[in-house]
Amino acid sequence: MRVASLFLRSFIALAVLAVPAASAAAQQTSIDALCRIHGIGQESDIGRIRAAYAEALDAGVTEGELYPFLQDILSHKLDCPQMVRVLSVMIRLRQENLPYFVVFSKVREGVAKGAPPALIVDAAESKLKTLLKSRDVLKSLEGLGYRVRDFQNAAVIVSSYIEKGYAPKEVVLQVRKKGVSGAGFVALAGVVEKPVKRKER
Amino acid sequence: MKKCDRSEDLLARFVHGEVLLQEKEELERHLTDCASCKALYWGITEVDRTLREMPGKLVDPPPHLRAKILLSLPDPAASRRASVWGRWAAVGGAFACALLALILLLRFGGHRESRVASLSSHQSAGRAAPVQPKEDGNSAGPIATAVRPVPAKPLPAPAPGAPVASAPRVQVVREVRIYFYCPPARSVAVTGDFNGWDPDGVPLKAAGKPGLWEATLQLNPGAYSYNFIVDGNVLVPDPDSANQMPDGYGGTNSILLVKNGNSV
């Protein structure tokens, strides 16, 4: 009985110890191999990409999304500093609780359109800036008493207005003056609700 | 004259898809009144169309250039080999790690076991069972320590490229039918934010009328950038979309707004 118990405990301990170790080793090996296949051979560069990758995972980006994304952008010949910049954008967005997969989409758009790597990185960073401005717009609206039902989706919608040429202050001002629908922000009307008017006594 | 200057500026931005909706309406009003601006508009459109239809994009590269490009590509067999060896190395490492853990556990586990056995033998041979909880308590220690460093898994995120609206909240999926009129096209697909800019896109099928293509998309409410893929390699914005925007890569995206109530 004791032998069976010992065997069972050993088996559980093995599983617990082996799974993370195997996963970490496999991840490290695959990232290294991926970098080398795509022409990033210097150990310091690989180390930087590996560290940024691990940081992105720690920030909460899932490996199921991140690994194929890394494959796609490496195949598009982004160099080490460019890779690290793209991953930093995602880490920042995840930390700010903003929709990081918008960056996946923007970068993949650049890849699909055959854009130069430098332009792709610029577009990703520009997306980060726009989303940060969107967050400020939504915070201002919340400060005015508006309820933002789906913050991430709302941030994307506001960012599309900002990219179209609206200044963040203008969006807040228009919504304040005319309301969400009245100001013509049709898409935003679904995710930002009017403040409830308080009854005066 | 000033109005024409303003319209020329708008026209230049319109061609690049950089005008706001109200500016587009203003331009259209002006074009109905001003013959010279209208002629300029048609001229620019004609040049744009001619450039798009130029066969240059379809010409095969010269054989020496093609050979040079193919030679510079990484060998897929080598990469596969590297990947397989990498995996085996990882499995080997994990196995060694596990073996080490097993040896350590057997060593220290055995020590505890003998201690427990000796304690029980001092008390009574039939009292092994009450000692069992203490033994379990000890064994839980290293397991808990081993579990702690594993990073907590985040909440399941939507698939890459999926619209933001599909985040944990349950949303009503809308059916959006899109059309594209392009008689010379042999094949048309649509790609955009909704499918992570898949290079193959969602294929459009002939809509019955010659040159008209259609597809139906299932989308959550939100704003989506998209382009049509003509003949598998040329990305073009939707000419009928009222919302166009520079894509940041020197081209233009069309914007599809899917509202909660109905699709636009």
Interface residues (C-beta under 8 A of the other chain):
Chain A: R2 L6 R9 S10 I12 A13 L14 V16 L17 A18 P20 A21 A22 A25 A26 Q28 T29 S30 D32 A33 R36 I37 H38 G39 L57 D58 G60 V61 T62 E65 P68 F69 P99 F101 V102 F104 S105 K106 R108 E109 G110 V111 A112 K113 A115 L119 I120 D122 A123 S126 D150 Q152 N153 A155 V156 I157 S160 E163 K164 G165 V186 A187 A189 G190
Chain B: L20 P74 S79 A82 S83 G86 R87 A89 A90 V91 G93 A94 F95 C97 A98 A101 L102 L105 L106 G109 G110 E113 S139 P142 I143 A146 V147 P149 V150 P151 P154 P156 A157 P158 A159 P160 G161 A162 P163 V164 A165 A167 R169 T191 D193 G196 W197 D198 P199 P221 G222 A223 S225 L235 N243 M245 P246 D247 G248 Y249 G250 G251 N253 I255 L257 K259 N260 V264
